[in-house]
Structures are given as C-alpha cells and as structure tokens.
Amino acid sequence: MRTFVLIHGAGDAGWYWHLVAAELRGRGYGVLAPDLPGGDDALTLYDYADAVVEAAGDRDGLVVVGQSFGAFTAPLVAARRPVASLVLVAGMVPAPGESADRWWTGSGYAEAVRHRAGQGRDPYTAFYHDVPRELAEEAVRRERAHPSPAASAQPWPLDAWPDVPTRFVLCTEDRFLPPGFLRRLVRKRLAVVPEEIAAGHCAALSRPVELAGLLAAGTGDR
C-alpha cells in the first residue's frame, strides 16, 4: 500500500489534513502530514522540501500531495527522491523561474479575477465558506507564518515539472482560485485534465471523505 505525504498550503500546518489522514489510514494507507517550518523570514523553498524529505525518511511508494501553495514544494520533493506520483489539490502550479509573488500575474490569475465580484480575503468567505463553522474557526486559530517572504520571492528552482505521474484535483466551488482559471492553467502547464470535487478551496476540511476517496482511487490499490 502507498504512503501519502500531505503538504499543507500557506498559513496552515499538518493539522489541515487531519480528517483526510484519518480516512486514508482507515483504508490501510500510511500517512505523513508534516508541519512545514514557519515563523522565520529567511526560510526558502529548499527548507520546506528538506522538511518533507526528512519526514518521509526511507519510505517508498510515496504519493506526494500539495495543497494550494504546497504545489511549490511538492515537485521539489519529487525531484529529490523517488515518488510514485504527485497530486495537487487546488494547487498554485508554478512555472520554472516563477516565484509565488509573481505567480498571481504570471499565471493569469490577476486578469482572471479582475472583473469578478470579489469575495475579499475574509477567511470565512474566501476559504472556509463550506467548512463547518467550528472547524473553520479552529483552522483560523491555527494559522501560522508560512511561507516566509524569502520563499515567496524565490524563483521556483526546477527547469521542468518532474517526470512522474501527476494528477490535479480541482475544487469546483473554490472562491479563491476560480475553477475556470485553474482548468486553463492546468491544461497549459501540466497538460492533464483535472479531476473535480464539489468543494471550496479547503476541501480537506469540507469534504474529507470524498477527497480521501479521490486520492485513494488514483493509487491503483484494491
């Protein structure tokens, strides 16, 4: 059976994945959901990849999953050590040399949302609108300083996407990264057809059973 390595997004910690992790473990999979380093302005993308590689140790058959900003880290792990596959969930798919700071314009995001009635950055509206309120409030309480300014400004260091099977899970009710924009971006940068789930940006909290099932279905395990 595979081991899932679940990489959280910006502002989060491994806790973000706790409901999905429980579902996957219940299906017999190994699960790792490390807290990536936070609270240090000098940390880089390499530091985040180091933390994941260290947590994975010598395990094989890894399915590396990156949520949102975690898409900047997940492929660096795949470039460092063998993995079975990569999965991005509502991922900010980077291009070679593109920093997270520049992603908003370089990806076409800014243009895609320019004429949209914005939801703002209120977390309960933009990110957690379909998450049970008590769970959303816990998520907000757990917010951390991640990524660092240095990591956000660092050009994505790979020359190309790692040569490993890659999937993309698109959240059709995402108010932060609009589905139409992501479909275009994934087609252009990864040349794959996204798999879709009826959820907002934080599907691991709003639809953990469904997301775990979607992740498990792609492993080929019976």
C-alpha positions in Angstrom: 0.0 0.0 0.0 1.1 3.5 -0.7 2.1 6.2 1.8 0.6 9.6 1.3 2.7 12.6 2.1 0.3 15.5 2.6 1.8 19.0 2.2 -0.3 21.9 3.6 -0.7 25.3 2.0 0.0 28.9 3.1 -0.8 29.7 6.7 -1.6 26.1 7.6 0.1 23.2 9.4 -0.2 19.5 9.1 -3.4 19.7 11.1 -5.2 20.9 8.0 -5.1 17.3 6.7 -6.2 15.5 9.9 -9.6 14.4 8.7 -8.3 13.2 5.3 -5.4 11.5 7.1 -7.9 9.6 9.3 -9.9 8.5 6.3 -6.8 7.3 4.4 -5.4 5.4 7.5 -8.8 3.7 7.8 -8.3 2.4 4.2 -4.9 1.0 5.2 -2.6 3.6 3.8 0.4 5.2 5.5 0.0 8.9 6.0 2.5 11.7 6.8 1.4 15.3 7.3 4.4 17.3 8.5 4.3 20.9 9.8 6.5 22.8 7.4 8.8 25.3 9.1 7.2 28.7 9.8 8.0 31.9 11.7 11.3 32.6 10.1 11.5 35.2 7.3 14.7 33.6 5.8 13.3 30.2 5.1 13.3 29.0 1.5 11.5 26.5 -0.7 14.5 24.2 -0.2 13.9 24.3 3.6 10.3 23.2 3.1 11.4 20.4 0.7 14.0 19.4 3.3 11.3 19.1 6.0 9.2 16.8 3.8 12.1 14.6 2.7 13.2 14.2 6.3 9.7 13.3 7.4 9.4 10.7 4.6 12.7 9.0 5.6 13.4 5.9 3.5 9.8 5.0 2.8 9.0 4.1 -0.8 5.8 4.2 -2.8 5.1 7.8 -1.8 2.1 9.8 -3.2 3.1 13.4 -2.6 0.0 15.7 -2.3 0.4 19.5 -2.3 -2.5 21.8 -1.3 -2.6 25.3 -2.8 0.9 26.9 -2.1 2.1 23.3 -1.4 2.3 23.0 -5.1 5.5 24.9 -5.0 7.0 22.4 -2.6 5.6 19.0 -3.7 7.5 18.8 -7.0 10.8 19.7 -5.3 10.3 16.6 -3.2 9.8 14.5 -6.3 12.9 16.0 -7.8 14.9 15.0 -4.7 13.8 11.4 -4.2 11.7 8.7 -5.9 8.0 9.0 -5.6 5.1 7.1 -7.1 3.1 10.1 -8.1 2.3 13.8 -7.4 -1.2 15.1 -6.7 -2.1 18.8 -6.5 -5.3 19.9 -4.7 -6.4 23.4 -5.7 -2.7 23.9 -6.4 -0.8 27.0 -7.5 1.0 25.3 -10.4 4.4 27.1 -10.8 6.3 27.7 -13.9 10.1 27.4 -14.0 11.7 30.5 -12.6 8.4 31.9 -11.3 8.2 33.0 -7.7 5.0 32.8 -5.7 5.0 36.5 -5.5 4.9 36.7 -9.3 2.6 33.8 -9.8 -0.5 36.0 -9.3 0.2 37.9 -12.5 2.3 35.4 -14.4 -0.3 32.6 -14.1 -3.1 34.8 -15.4 -4.9 34.9 -12.0 -5.0 38.7 -11.7 -6.6 39.0 -15.1 -9.0 36.1 -14.5 -10.4 37.8 -11.4 -10.2 41.4 -12.5 -13.9 41.6 -13.5 -15.2 39.2 -10.9 -17.2 40.4 -7.9 -14.5 39.7 -5.3 -15.1 37.8 -2.2 -12.2 39.6 -0.5 -9.8 37.8 1.8 -12.2 37.2 4.7 -11.3 33.6 5.5 -14.8 32.5 6.2 -16.0 33.8 2.8 -13.0 33.1 0.6 -11.6 29.9 2.0 -14.0 28.3 4.6 -17.5 29.1 3.2 -18.4 25.4 3.0 -16.5 24.3 6.1 -18.5 23.7 9.4 -18.1 26.9 11.4 -16.5 25.4 14.4 -13.9 23.6 12.3 -13.3 26.8 10.3 -12.7 28.8 13.5 -10.2 26.2 14.7 -8.4 26.5 11.3 -8.2 30.3 11.7 -6.9 29.9 15.3 -4.1 27.6 14.0 -2.9 30.0 11.2 0.9 30.3 11.1 3.5 32.5 9.4 4.2 30.2 6.4 5.5 30.7 3.8 8.3 33.2 4.5 8.9 36.3 2.5 12.1 34.7 1.2 10.3 31.6 0.0 7.5 33.7 -1.6 10.1 35.8 -3.5 12.3 32.8 -4.5 12.1 31.8 -8.2 10.8 28.2 -8.5 14.1 26.4 -9.0 13.2 23.5 -11.3 13.7 23.6 -15.0 10.7 21.5 -15.7 8.0 19.5 -13.9 9.3 16.2 -12.5 8.9 13.3 -14.8 6.4 11.4 -12.6 2.6 10.7 -12.9 0.8 13.9 -11.9 -2.8 14.5 -11.1 -4.7 17.7 -10.3 -7.8 17.9 -8.1 -9.9 20.9 -8.9 -12.4 22.3 -6.4 -15.5 23.4 -8.3 -16.8 25.8 -5.6 -13.4 27.4 -5.0 -13.9 31.1 -4.3 -10.1 31.8 -4.0 -8.8 30.1 -7.1 -11.6 30.2 -9.7 -12.3 26.9 -11.3 -12.3 28.2 -14.9 -8.9 29.8 -14.3 -7.4 26.7 -12.9 -8.7 24.5 -15.7 -6.9 26.7 -18.2 -3.7 26.8 -16.1 -3.6 23.1 -15.5 -4.1 22.3 -19.2 -1.4 24.8 -20.1 1.3 24.0 -17.5 0.7 20.3 -16.7 -1.2 19.0 -19.8 -3.6 17.0 -17.7 -7.3 17.0 -17.3 -8.2 17.9 -13.7 -10.3 15.7 -11.6 -13.1 17.6 -9.9 -14.7 17.7 -6.5 -17.7 19.8 -5.4 -15.9 21.8 -2.7 -14.4 25.1 -1.8 -10.7 25.8 -1.6 -10.2 23.8 1.7 -11.7 20.5 0.6 -9.7 18.6 3.2 -11.9 20.2 5.8 -15.2 20.5 4.0 -15.2 17.2 2.0 -12.6 14.9 3.7 -14.3 11.6 2.9 -14.8 12.5 -0.7 -11.3 13.9 -1.1 -9.7 10.8 0.6 -11.7 8.6 -1.7 -10.5 10.5 -4.8 -6.9 10.4 -3.6 -7.1 6.6 -2.9 -8.8 5.9 -6.2 -5.7 7.1 -8.1 -3.3 4.8 -6.4 -4.3 1.6 -8.2 -4.5 -0.3 -4.9 -7.5 -2.5 -4.4 
